Amino acid sequence: MPSIDQNEIRHEILEILYRFDQENPSNIGGLTRERMKEILQIPEKQLDFNIFYLKEKMLVRLFEVIHSWIHARITAFGIDVIENKEMYSKQFPFILQEIHGDVYGTVIQAVDSQVNLHRQVTNVFQHAHEITNKKTDIEEDLREEVNKYLTRLEEELKKKEPDLGKIHKLWKWLKKNATWVIPLLTQVVLESLKMTIE
């Protein structure tokens, strides 16, 4: 994101957090620092400078560790500012800053795809558990084992940096012992792996 000024960065951070919160309201932690860095593609010092500025203005809440932060979330006041830009333009002139269209599109797409995939993984695995629990032609021990493997695979796929070796082992076991869930899970597992590799 070369030749971008501080006002544009501040505006983008708020828009990203607003969209993330809107798409993922149950995530109380907010967006991770690593994900924000990936999306904005700016130096770390520049990110910190602007996010701490937004925190001081009470537009953003940070979950902090010693001398740094790990998650950011837009505050209710920040949401008001984004939704009523004209009203707050004197207090926060940067809010009317124009965001470069292609960059903004990429930002929103990145947040959306991450949030949507996360939701899709949750839904598909929930369905897989339901099918497994309704099956009448399997032993109770196998049912428990399948549910355990499904949970482990879901957790691994949702990690920021999933372990491909673990995914392969879990998938192999499910293919051998729980063939009924494979057609349901295949697409979402492939999508998750694609995002990991990218």
PyMOL commands that place a pseudoatom at each C-alpha (Angstrom):
pseudoatom trace, name=CA, resn=MET, resi=1, chain=A, elem=C, hetatm=0, pos=[0.000, 0.000, 0.000]
pseudoatom trace, name=CA, resn=PRO, resi=2, chain=A, elem=C, hetatm=0, pos=[2.551, 2.612, -1.100]
pseudoatom trace, name=CA, resn=SER, resi=3, chain=A, elem=C, hetatm=0, pos=[1.926, 6.382, -0.964]
pseudoatom trace, name=CA, resn=ILE, resi=4, chain=A, elem=C, hetatm=0, pos=[-0.972, 6.106, 1.403]
pseudoatom trace, name=CA, resn=ASP, resi=5, chain=A, elem=C, hetatm=0, pos=[-1.379, 8.738, 4.102]
pseudoatom trace, name=CA, resn=GLN, resi=6, chain=A, elem=C, hetatm=0, pos=[-2.186, 8.294, 7.786]
pseudoatom trace, name=CA, resn=ASN, resi=7, chain=A, elem=C, hetatm=0, pos=[-5.773, 9.517, 7.339]
pseudoatom trace, name=CA, resn=GLU, resi=8, chain=A, elem=C, hetatm=0, pos=[-6.473, 6.879, 4.731]
pseudoatom trace, name=CA, resn=ILE, resi=9, chain=A, elem=C, hetatm=0, pos=[-4.954, 4.173, 6.942]
pseudoatom trace, name=CA, resn=ARG, resi=10, chain=A, elem=C, hetatm=0, pos=[-7.127, 5.263, 9.876]
pseudoatom trace, name=CA, resn=HIS, resi=11, chain=A, elem=C, hetatm=0, pos=[-10.219, 5.237, 7.711]
pseudoatom trace, name=CA, resn=GLU, resi=12, chain=A, elem=C, hetatm=0, pos=[-9.358, 1.803, 6.305]
pseudoatom trace, name=CA, resn=ILE, resi=13, chain=A, elem=C, hetatm=0, pos=[-8.705, 0.306, 9.753]
pseudoatom trace, name=CA, resn=LEU, resi=14, chain=A, elem=C, hetatm=0, pos=[-12.132, 1.473, 10.934]
pseudoatom trace, name=CA, resn=GLU, resi=15, chain=A, elem=C, hetatm=0, pos=[-13.870, 0.206, 7.784]
pseudoatom trace, name=CA, resn=ILE, resi=16, chain=A, elem=C, hetatm=0, pos=[-12.147, -3.182, 8.100]
pseudoatom trace, name=CA, resn=LEU, resi=17, chain=A, elem=C, hetatm=0, pos=[-13.103, -3.533, 11.772]
pseudoatom trace, name=CA, resn=TYR, resi=18, chain=A, elem=C, hetatm=0, pos=[-16.641, -2.347, 11.051]
pseudoatom trace, name=CA, resn=ARG, resi=19, chain=A, elem=C, hetatm=0, pos=[-17.083, -4.942, 8.297]
pseudoatom trace, name=CA, resn=PHE, resi=20, chain=A, elem=C, hetatm=0, pos=[-15.489, -7.689, 10.410]
pseudoatom trace, name=CA, resn=ASP, resi=21, chain=A, elem=C, hetatm=0, pos=[-17.782, -6.910, 13.351]
pseudoatom trace, name=CA, resn=GLN, resi=22, chain=A, elem=C, hetatm=0, pos=[-20.836, -6.782, 11.109]
pseudoatom trace, name=CA, resn=GLU, resi=23, chain=A, elem=C, hetatm=0, pos=[-20.022, -10.155, 9.519]
pseudoatom trace, name=CA, resn=ASN, resi=24, chain=A, elem=C, hetatm=0, pos=[-18.850, -11.821, 12.712]
pseudoatom trace, name=CA, resn=PRO, resi=25, chain=A, elem=C, hetatm=0, pos=[-20.753, -10.305, 15.686]
pseudoatom trace, name=CA, resn=SER, resi=26, chain=A, elem=C, hetatm=0, pos=[-20.207, -13.265, 18.012]
pseudoatom trace, name=CA, resn=ASN, resi=27, chain=A, elem=C, hetatm=0, pos=[-16.410, -12.964, 17.780]
pseudoatom trace, name=CA, resn=ILE, resi=28, chain=A, elem=C, hetatm=0, pos=[-15.763, -10.888, 20.915]
pseudoatom trace, name=CA, resn=GLY, resi=29, chain=A, elem=C, hetatm=0, pos=[-12.021, -10.721, 20.309]
pseudoatom trace, name=CA, resn=GLY, resi=30, chain=A, elem=C, hetatm=0, pos=[-12.216, -8.916, 16.994]
pseudoatom trace, name=CA, resn=LEU, resi=31, chain=A, elem=C, hetatm=0, pos=[-9.655, -9.049, 14.202]
pseudoatom trace, name=CA, resn=THR, resi=32, chain=A, elem=C, hetatm=0, pos=[-6.147, -10.305, 14.970]
pseudoatom trace, name=CA, resn=ARG, resi=33, chain=A, elem=C, hetatm=0, pos=[-3.065, -8.143, 14.589]
pseudoatom trace, name=CA, resn=GLU, resi=34, chain=A, elem=C, hetatm=0, pos=[-1.586, -10.626, 12.104]
pseudoatom trace, name=CA, resn=ARG, resi=35, chain=A, elem=C, hetatm=0, pos=[-4.687, -10.551, 9.911]
pseudoatom trace, name=CA, resn=MET, resi=36, chain=A, elem=C, hetatm=0, pos=[-4.781, -6.752, 9.983]
pseudoatom trace, name=CA, resn=LYS, resi=37, chain=A, elem=C, hetatm=0, pos=[-1.117, -6.660, 8.878]
pseudoatom trace, name=CA, resn=GLU, resi=38, chain=A, elem=C, hetatm=0, pos=[-1.873, -9.095, 6.043]
pseudoatom trace, name=CA, resn=ILE, resi=39, chain=A, elem=C, hetatm=0, pos=[-4.811, -7.041, 4.812]
pseudoatom trace, name=CA, resn=LEU, resi=40, chain=A, elem=C, hetatm=0, pos=[-3.233, -3.577, 5.025]
pseudoatom trace, name=CA, resn=GLN, resi=41, chain=A, elem=C, hetatm=0, pos=[0.286, -4.500, 3.863]
pseudoatom trace, name=CA, resn=ILE, resi=42, chain=A, elem=C, hetatm=0, pos=[1.883, -1.554, 5.681]
pseudoatom trace, name=CA, resn=PRO, resi=43, chain=A, elem=C, hetatm=0, pos=[4.897, -1.391, 8.033]
pseudoatom trace, name=CA, resn=GLU, resi=44, chain=A, elem=C, hetatm=0, pos=[4.172, -2.547, 11.586]
pseudoatom trace, name=CA, resn=LYS, resi=45, chain=A, elem=C, hetatm=0, pos=[5.096, 0.828, 13.105]
pseudoatom trace, name=CA, resn=GLN, resi=46, chain=A, elem=C, hetatm=0, pos=[2.623, 2.578, 10.826]
pseudoatom trace, name=CA, resn=LEU, resi=47, chain=A, elem=C, hetatm=0, pos=[-0.123, 0.133, 11.774]
pseudoatom trace, name=CA, resn=ASP, resi=48, chain=A, elem=C, hetatm=0, pos=[0.568, 0.553, 15.500]
pseudoatom trace, name=CA, resn=PHE, resi=49, chain=A, elem=C, hetatm=0, pos=[0.806, 4.338, 15.263]
pseudoatom trace, name=CA, resn=ASN, resi=50, chain=A, elem=C, hetatm=0, pos=[-2.631, 4.565, 13.652]
pseudoatom trace, name=CA, resn=ILE, resi=51, chain=A, elem=C, hetatm=0, pos=[-4.396, 1.900, 15.669]
pseudoatom trace, name=CA, resn=PHE, resi=52, chain=A, elem=C, hetatm=0, pos=[-3.238, 3.433, 18.973]
pseudoatom trace, name=CA, resn=TYR, resi=53, chain=A, elem=C, hetatm=0, pos=[-4.441, 6.810, 17.662]
pseudoatom trace, name=CA, resn=LEU, resi=54, chain=A, elem=C, hetatm=0, pos=[-7.890, 5.281, 17.013]
pseudoatom trace, name=CA, resn=LYS, resi=55, chain=A, elem=C, hetatm=0, pos=[-7.812, 3.721, 20.478]
pseudoatom trace, name=CA, resn=GLU, resi=56, chain=A, elem=C, hetatm=0, pos=[-7.098, 7.122, 22.073]
pseudoatom trace, name=CA, resn=LYS, resi=57, chain=A, elem=C, hetatm=0, pos=[-10.078, 8.532, 20.164]
pseudoatom trace, name=CA, resn=MET, resi=58, chain=A, elem=C, hetatm=0, pos=[-12.176, 5.673, 21.615]
pseudoatom trace, name=CA, resn=LEU, resi=59, chain=A, elem=C, hetatm=0, pos=[-13.099, 4.381, 18.157]
pseudoatom trace, name=CA, resn=VAL, resi=60, chain=A, elem=C, hetatm=0, pos=[-11.275, 1.075, 18.631]
pseudoatom trace, name=CA, resn=ARG, resi=61, chain=A, elem=C, hetatm=0, pos=[-10.810, -1.267, 21.588]
pseudoatom trace, name=CA, resn=LEU, resi=62, chain=A, elem=C, hetatm=0, pos=[-7.546, -3.237, 21.757]
pseudoatom trace, name=CA, resn=PHE, resi=63, chain=A, elem=C, hetatm=0, pos=[-6.748, -6.442, 23.568]
pseudoatom trace, name=CA, resn=GLU, resi=64, chain=A, elem=C, hetatm=0, pos=[-3.208, -5.708, 24.640]
pseudoatom trace, name=CA, resn=VAL, resi=65, chain=A, elem=C, hetatm=0, pos=[-0.166, -7.602, 25.830]
pseudoatom trace, name=CA, resn=ILE, resi=66, chain=A, elem=C, hetatm=0, pos=[3.081, -6.007, 27.038]
pseudoatom trace, name=CA, resn=HIS, resi=67, chain=A, elem=C, hetatm=0, pos=[3.870, -3.072, 24.700]
pseudoatom trace, name=CA, resn=SER, resi=68, chain=A, elem=C, hetatm=0, pos=[1.690, -4.462, 21.908]
pseudoatom trace, name=CA, resn=TRP, resi=69, chain=A, elem=C, hetatm=0, pos=[-1.827, -5.641, 20.951]
pseudoatom trace, name=CA, resn=ILE, resi=70, chain=A, elem=C, hetatm=0, pos=[-3.180, -8.936, 19.673]
pseudoatom trace, name=CA, resn=HIS, resi=71, chain=A, elem=C, hetatm=0, pos=[-6.812, -8.175, 18.692]
pseudoatom trace, name=CA, resn=ALA, resi=72, chain=A, elem=C, hetatm=0, pos=[-8.706, -5.041, 17.688]
pseudoatom trace, name=CA, resn=ARG, resi=73, chain=A, elem=C, hetatm=0, pos=[-12.422, -4.411, 17.664]
pseudoatom trace, name=CA, resn=ILE, resi=74, chain=A, elem=C, hetatm=0, pos=[-14.453, -1.381, 16.675]
pseudoatom trace, name=CA, resn=THR, resi=75, chain=A, elem=C, hetatm=0, pos=[-16.340, 0.245, 19.571]
pseudoatom trace, name=CA, resn=ALA, resi=76, chain=A, elem=C, hetatm=0, pos=[-20.019, 1.225, 19.505]
pseudoatom trace, name=CA, resn=PHE, resi=77, chain=A, elem=C, hetatm=0, pos=[-18.844, 4.824, 19.098]
pseudoatom trace, name=CA, resn=GLY, resi=78, chain=A, elem=C, hetatm=0, pos=[-16.658, 3.751, 16.148]
pseudoatom trace, name=CA, resn=ILE, resi=79, chain=A, elem=C, hetatm=0, pos=[-19.716, 2.142, 14.532]
pseudoatom trace, name=CA, resn=ASP, resi=80, chain=A, elem=C, hetatm=0, pos=[-21.671, 5.402, 14.972]
pseudoatom trace, name=CA, resn=VAL, resi=81, chain=A, elem=C, hetatm=0, pos=[-18.847, 7.323, 13.310]
pseudoatom trace, name=CA, resn=ILE, resi=82, chain=A, elem=C, hetatm=0, pos=[-18.681, 4.940, 10.318]
pseudoatom trace, name=CA, resn=GLU, resi=83, chain=A, elem=C, hetatm=0, pos=[-22.456, 4.933, 9.866]
pseudoatom trace, name=CA, resn=ASN, resi=84, chain=A, elem=C, hetatm=0, pos=[-22.813, 8.739, 10.227]
pseudoatom trace, name=CA, resn=LYS, resi=85, chain=A, elem=C, hetatm=0, pos=[-19.677, 10.086, 8.547]
pseudoatom trace, name=CA, resn=GLU, resi=86, chain=A, elem=C, hetatm=0, pos=[-21.049, 13.537, 7.709]
pseudoatom trace, name=CA, resn=MET, resi=87, chain=A, elem=C, hetatm=0, pos=[-22.135, 14.104, 11.308]
pseudoatom trace, name=CA, resn=TYR, resi=88, chain=A, elem=C, hetatm=0, pos=[-18.649, 13.304, 12.653]
pseudoatom trace, name=CA, resn=SER, resi=89, chain=A, elem=C, hetatm=0, pos=[-16.548, 14.818, 9.854]
pseudoatom trace, name=CA, resn=LYS, resi=90, chain=A, elem=C, hetatm=0, pos=[-15.510, 17.879, 11.890]
pseudoatom trace, name=CA, resn=GLN, resi=91, chain=A, elem=C, hetatm=0, pos=[-14.439, 15.770, 14.866]
pseudoatom trace, name=CA, resn=PHE, resi=92, chain=A, elem=C, hetatm=0, pos=[-12.753, 13.094, 12.694]
pseudoatom trace, name=CA, resn=PRO, resi=93, chain=A, elem=C, hetatm=0, pos=[-11.830, 14.654, 9.324]
pseudoatom trace, name=CA, resn=PHE, resi=94, chain=A, elem=C, hetatm=0, pos=[-10.053, 11.445, 8.237]
pseudoatom trace, name=CA, resn=ILE, resi=95, chain=A, elem=C, hetatm=0, pos=[-13.401, 9.644, 8.088]
pseudoatom trace, name=CA, resn=LEU, resi=96, chain=A, elem=C, hetatm=0, pos=[-14.243, 11.337, 4.780]
pseudoatom trace, name=CA, resn=GLN, resi=97, chain=A, elem=C, hetatm=0, pos=[-10.888, 10.309, 3.339]
pseudoatom trace, name=CA, resn=GLU, resi=98, chain=A, elem=C, hetatm=0, pos=[-11.305, 8.469, 0.061]
pseudoatom trace, name=CA, resn=ILE, resi=99, chain=A, elem=C, hetatm=0, pos=[-10.163, 4.866, 0.073]
pseudoatom trace, name=CA, resn=HIS, resi=100, chain=A, elem=C, hetatm=0, pos=[-8.517, 3.576, -3.102]
pseudoatom trace, name=CA, resn=GLY, resi=101, chain=A, elem=C, hetatm=0, pos=[-11.162, 1.394, -4.726]
pseudoatom trace, name=CA, resn=ASP, resi=102, chain=A, elem=C, hetatm=0, pos=[-9.005, -1.622, -5.557]
pseudoatom trace, name=CA, resn=VAL, resi=103, chain=A, elem=C, hetatm=0, pos=[-7.352, -1.658, -2.136]
pseudoatom trace, name=CA, resn=TYR, resi=104, chain=A, elem=C, hetatm=0, pos=[-10.701, -1.305, -0.396]
pseudoatom trace, name=CA, resn=GLY, resi=105, chain=A, elem=C, hetatm=0, pos=[-12.173, -4.105, -2.516]
pseudoatom trace, name=CA, resn=THR, resi=106, chain=A, elem=C, hetatm=0, pos=[-9.270, -6.384, -1.628]
pseudoatom trace, name=CA, resn=VAL, resi=107, chain=A, elem=C, hetatm=0, pos=[-9.589, -5.510, 2.054]
pseudoatom trace, name=CA, resn=ILE, resi=108, chain=A, elem=C, hetatm=0, pos=[-13.304, -6.277, 2.177]
pseudoatom trace, name=CA, resn=GLN, resi=109, chain=A, elem=C, hetatm=0, pos=[-12.885, -9.409, 0.074]
pseudoatom trace, name=CA, resn=ALA, resi=110, chain=A, elem=C, hetatm=0, pos=[-10.130, -10.684, 2.378]
pseudoatom trace, name=CA, resn=VAL, resi=111, chain=A, elem=C, hetatm=0, pos=[-12.195, -10.094, 5.517]
pseudoatom trace, name=CA, resn=ASP, resi=112, chain=A, elem=C, hetatm=0, pos=[-15.355, -11.489, 3.916]
pseudoatom trace, name=CA, resn=SER, resi=113, chain=A, elem=C, hetatm=0, pos=[-13.725, -14.636, 2.596]
pseudoatom trace, name=CA, resn=GLN, resi=114, chain=A, elem=C, hetatm=0, pos=[-12.115, -15.381, 5.958]
pseudoatom trace, name=CA, resn=VAL, resi=115, chain=A, elem=C, hetatm=0, pos=[-15.345, -14.796, 7.876]
pseudoatom trace, name=CA, resn=ASN, resi=116, chain=A, elem=C, hetatm=0, pos=[-17.520, -16.676, 5.366]
pseudoatom trace, name=CA, resn=LEU, resi=117, chain=A, elem=C, hetatm=0, pos=[-15.194, -19.671, 5.240]
pseudoatom trace, name=CA, resn=HIS, resi=118, chain=A, elem=C, hetatm=0, pos=[-15.088, -19.797, 9.049]
pseudoatom trace, name=CA, resn=ARG, resi=119, chain=A, elem=C, hetatm=0, pos=[-18.892, -19.795, 9.155]
pseudoatom trace, name=CA, resn=GLN, resi=120, chain=A, elem=C, hetatm=0, pos=[-19.072, -22.401, 6.395]
pseudoatom trace, name=CA, resn=VAL, resi=121, chain=A, elem=C, hetatm=0, pos=[-16.662, -24.706, 8.261]
pseudoatom trace, name=CA, resn=THR, resi=122, chain=A, elem=C, hetatm=0, pos=[-18.779, -24.389, 11.421]
pseudoatom trace, name=CA, resn=ASN, resi=123, chain=A, elem=C, hetatm=0, pos=[-22.023, -25.181, 9.579]
pseudoatom trace, name=CA, resn=VAL, resi=124, chain=A, elem=C, hetatm=0, pos=[-20.673, -28.127, 7.606]
pseudoatom trace, name=CA, resn=PHE, resi=125, chain=A, elem=C, hetatm=0, pos=[-19.064, -29.758, 10.640]
pseudoatom trace, name=CA, resn=GLN, resi=126, chain=A, elem=C, hetatm=0, pos=[-22.199, -29.214, 12.719]
pseudoatom trace, name=CA, resn=HIS, resi=127, chain=A, elem=C, hetatm=0, pos=[-24.137, -31.045, 9.990]
pseudoatom trace, name=CA, resn=ALA, resi=128, chain=A, elem=C, hetatm=0, pos=[-21.535, -33.858, 9.937]
pseudoatom trace, name=CA, resn=HIS, resi=129, chain=A, elem=C, hetatm=0, pos=[-21.947, -34.320, 13.706]
pseudoatom trace, name=CA, resn=GLU, resi=130, chain=A, elem=C, hetatm=0, pos=[-25.749, -34.399, 13.315]
pseudoatom trace, name=CA, resn=ILE, resi=131, chain=A, elem=C, hetatm=0, pos=[-25.593, -37.080, 10.592]
pseudoatom trace, name=CA, resn=THR, resi=132, chain=A, elem=C, hetatm=0, pos=[-23.171, -39.147, 12.676]
pseudoatom trace, name=CA, resn=ASN, resi=133, chain=A, elem=C, hetatm=0, pos=[-25.349, -38.902, 15.785]
pseudoatom trace, name=CA, resn=LYS, resi=134, chain=A, elem=C, hetatm=0, pos=[-28.477, -39.962, 13.857]
pseudoatom trace, name=CA, resn=LYS, resi=135, chain=A, elem=C, hetatm=0, pos=[-26.843, -43.032, 12.291]
pseudoatom trace, name=CA, resn=THR, resi=136, chain=A, elem=C, hetatm=0, pos=[-28.353, -46.240, 13.643]
pseudoatom trace, name=CA, resn=ASP, resi=137, chain=A, elem=C, hetatm=0, pos=[-26.029, -48.718, 11.909]
pseudoatom trace, name=CA, resn=ILE, resi=138, chain=A, elem=C, hetatm=0, pos=[-22.805, -47.930, 13.825]
pseudoatom trace, name=CA, resn=GLU, resi=139, chain=A, elem=C, hetatm=0, pos=[-21.447, -48.865, 17.236]
pseudoatom trace, name=CA, resn=GLU, resi=140, chain=A, elem=C, hetatm=0, pos=[-21.510, -46.231, 19.987]
pseudoatom trace, name=CA, resn=ASP, resi=141, chain=A, elem=C, hetatm=0, pos=[-17.698, -46.397, 20.327]
pseudoatom trace, name=CA, resn=LEU, resi=142, chain=A, elem=C, hetatm=0, pos=[-17.252, -45.577, 16.630]
pseudoatom trace, name=CA, resn=ARG, resi=143, chain=A, elem=C, hetatm=0, pos=[-19.775, -42.729, 16.865]
pseudoatom trace, name=CA, resn=GLU, resi=144, chain=A, elem=C, hetatm=0, pos=[-17.784, -41.158, 19.728]
pseudoatom trace, name=CA, resn=GLU, resi=145, chain=A, elem=C, hetatm=0, pos=[-14.515, -41.651, 17.851]
pseudoatom trace, name=CA, resn=VAL, resi=146, chain=A, elem=C, hetatm=0, pos=[-15.902, -40.076, 14.648]
pseudoatom trace, name=CA, resn=ASN, resi=147, chain=A, elem=C, hetatm=0, pos=[-17.212, -37.072, 16.592]
pseudoatom trace, name=CA, resn=LYS, resi=148, chain=A, elem=C, hetatm=0, pos=[-13.805, -36.684, 18.208]
pseudoatom trace, name=CA, resn=TYR, resi=149, chain=A, elem=C, hetatm=0, pos=[-12.028, -36.732, 14.827]
pseudoatom trace, name=CA, resn=LEU, resi=150, chain=A, elem=C, hetatm=0, pos=[-14.549, -34.311, 13.324]
pseudoatom trace, name=CA, resn=THR, resi=151, chain=A, elem=C, hetatm=0, pos=[-13.966, -31.870, 16.186]
pseudoatom trace, name=CA, resn=ARG, resi=152, chain=A, elem=C, hetatm=0, pos=[-10.178, -32.117, 15.831]
pseudoatom trace, name=CA, resn=LEU, resi=153, chain=A, elem=C, hetatm=0, pos=[-10.341, -31.560, 12.069]
pseudoatom trace, name=CA, resn=GLU, resi=154, chain=A, elem=C, hetatm=0, pos=[-12.660, -28.565, 12.449]
pseudoatom trace, name=CA, resn=GLU, resi=155, chain=A, elem=C, hetatm=0, pos=[-10.369, -26.998, 15.076]
pseudoatom trace, name=CA, resn=GLU, resi=156, chain=A, elem=C, hetatm=0, pos=[-7.313, -27.530, 12.880]
pseudoatom trace, name=CA, resn=LEU, resi=157, chain=A, elem=C, hetatm=0, pos=[-8.974, -25.992, 9.808]
pseudoatom trace, name=CA, resn=LYS, resi=158, chain=A, elem=C, hetatm=0, pos=[-9.961, -22.896, 11.814]
pseudoatom trace, name=CA, resn=LYS, resi=159, chain=A, elem=C, hetatm=0, pos=[-6.403, -22.217, 13.003]
pseudoatom trace, name=CA, resn=LYS, resi=160, chain=A, elem=C, hetatm=0, pos=[-4.544, -19.285, 11.490]
pseudoatom trace, name=CA, resn=GLU, resi=161, chain=A, elem=C, hetatm=0, pos=[-1.746, -21.656, 10.486]
pseudoatom trace, name=CA, resn=PRO, resi=162, chain=A, elem=C, hetatm=0, pos=[-3.201, -25.170, 10.293]
pseudoatom trace, name=CA, resn=ASP, resi=163, chain=A, elem=C, hetatm=0, pos=[-0.902, -28.189, 10.462]
pseudoatom trace, name=CA, resn=LEU, resi=164, chain=A, elem=C, hetatm=0, pos=[-1.238, -29.879, 7.056]
pseudoatom trace, name=CA, resn=GLY, resi=165, chain=A, elem=C, hetatm=0, pos=[0.202, -33.139, 8.413]
pseudoatom trace, name=CA, resn=LYS, resi=166, chain=A, elem=C, hetatm=0, pos=[-2.469, -33.299, 11.120]
pseudoatom trace, name=CA, resn=ILE, resi=167, chain=A, elem=C, hetatm=0, pos=[-5.210, -32.481, 8.615]
pseudoatom trace, name=CA, resn=HIS, resi=168, chain=A, elem=C, hetatm=0, pos=[-3.980, -35.281, 6.330]
pseudoatom trace, name=CA, resn=LYS, resi=169, chain=A, elem=C, hetatm=0, pos=[-3.993, -37.851, 9.185]
pseudoatom trace, name=CA, resn=LEU, resi=170, chain=A, elem=C, hetatm=0, pos=[-7.449, -36.827, 10.427]
pseudoatom trace, name=CA, resn=TRP, resi=171, chain=A, elem=C, hetatm=0, pos=[-8.859, -36.823, 6.888]
pseudoatom trace, name=CA, resn=LYS, resi=172, chain=A, elem=C, hetatm=0, pos=[-7.350, -40.260, 6.153]
pseudoatom trace, name=CA, resn=TRP, resi=173, chain=A, elem=C, hetatm=0, pos=[-8.903, -41.709, 9.314]
pseudoatom trace, name=CA, resn=LEU, resi=174, chain=A, elem=C, hetatm=0, pos=[-12.331, -40.230, 8.492]
pseudoatom trace, name=CA, resn=LYS, resi=175, chain=A, elem=C, hetatm=0, pos=[-12.170, -41.537, 4.891]
pseudoatom trace, name=CA, resn=LYS, resi=176, chain=A, elem=C, hetatm=0, pos=[-11.516, -45.016, 6.247]
pseudoatom trace, name=CA, resn=ASN, resi=177, chain=A, elem=C, hetatm=0, pos=[-13.947, -45.031, 9.195]
pseudoatom trace, name=CA, resn=ALA, resi=178, chain=A, elem=C, hetatm=0, pos=[-16.663, -42.446, 8.452]
pseudoatom trace, name=CA, resn=THR, resi=179, chain=A, elem=C, hetatm=0, pos=[-17.312, -42.533, 4.695]
pseudoatom trace, name=CA, resn=TRP, resi=180, chain=A, elem=C, hetatm=0, pos=[-20.756, -40.930, 5.152]
pseudoatom trace, name=CA, resn=VAL, resi=181, chain=A, elem=C, hetatm=0, pos=[-19.245, -37.526, 6.124]
pseudoatom trace, name=CA, resn=ILE, resi=182, chain=A, elem=C, hetatm=0, pos=[-16.669, -37.333, 3.299]
pseudoatom trace, name=CA, resn=PRO, resi=183, chain=A, elem=C, hetatm=0, pos=[-18.957, -35.974, 0.507]
pseudoatom trace, name=CA, resn=LEU, resi=184, chain=A, elem=C, hetatm=0, pos=[-20.222, -33.311, 2.906]
pseudoatom trace, name=CA, resn=LEU, resi=185, chain=A, elem=C, hetatm=0, pos=[-16.763, -32.219, 4.110]
pseudoatom trace, name=CA, resn=THR, resi=186, chain=A, elem=C, hetatm=0, pos=[-14.680, -32.422, 0.906]
pseudoatom trace, name=CA, resn=GLN, resi=187, chain=A, elem=C, hetatm=0, pos=[-15.435, -28.943, -0.504]
pseudoatom trace, name=CA, resn=VAL, resi=188, chain=A, elem=C, hetatm=0, pos=[-14.923, -27.037, 2.751]
pseudoatom trace, name=CA, resn=VAL, resi=189, chain=A, elem=C, hetatm=0, pos=[-11.673, -28.886, 3.526]
pseudoatom trace, name=CA, resn=LEU, resi=190, chain=A, elem=C, hetatm=0, pos=[-10.318, -28.078, 0.038]
pseudoatom trace, name=CA, resn=GLU, resi=191, chain=A, elem=C, hetatm=0, pos=[-11.328, -24.400, 0.377]
pseudoatom trace, name=CA, resn=SER, resi=192, chain=A, elem=C, hetatm=0, pos=[-9.623, -24.152, 3.783]
pseudoatom trace, name=CA, resn=LEU, resi=193, chain=A, elem=C, hetatm=0, pos=[-6.432, -25.718, 2.455]
pseudoatom trace, name=CA, resn=LYS, resi=194, chain=A, elem=C, hetatm=0, pos=[-6.465, -23.392, -0.555]
pseudoatom trace, name=CA, resn=MET, resi=195, chain=A, elem=C, hetatm=0, pos=[-6.618, -20.347, 1.734]
pseudoatom trace, name=CA, resn=THR, resi=196, chain=A, elem=C, hetatm=0, pos=[-3.774, -21.769, 3.836]
pseudoatom trace, name=CA, resn=ILE, resi=197, chain=A, elem=C, hetatm=0, pos=[-1.540, -22.317, 0.814]
pseudoatom trace, name=CA, resn=GLU, resi=198, chain=A, elem=C, hetatm=0, pos=[-2.317, -18.863, -0.617]
for i in range(1, 198): cmd.bond("trace and resi %d" % i, "trace and resi %d" % (i + 1))
show_as sticks, trace
zoom trace
